[in-house]
Amino acid sequence: MSKLRRHLMSGAGVASALAGLLLYAASPASAARAYSDTVASGSYVDSAGSMYFESYGDHFGVCDNKADGAGVIGYWKVGASGTEHSIYDGNGFGNCAYEDHNVSETSTVYIQVCLRDDGDVKEATCGDWDHQYAGSPL
């Protein structure tokens, strides 16, 4: 085998291995997310609460973004007509509640977030349902 051919093959092998390593290392950063924010209503301001679902690892987070005395409740379901589950963050402004749930890679997860004050969900503050495919992006 000629010297030039060995160098080209060696270089191609290294490049291929490096590309594979970079794709493997970058996969968590390429996770897709769904977001939902609360909407303004009465004395409650826009985006006082937020929720996200991250497809890589099936992570859910619900966060209190405003010091308004209200907690934040997030709802999630698998499929448009799935059973609703909730995650509550009543720890005050600047805090979040996190949960991981095993979701089928072939499903779609729907999320929505609302404010909850003194145990009463403020329906008018609920954001729109957002959704995200639970499988890892290609």
Disulfide bonds with the S-S distance in Angstrom:
Cys63-Cys96 2.11
Cys114-Cys126 1.95
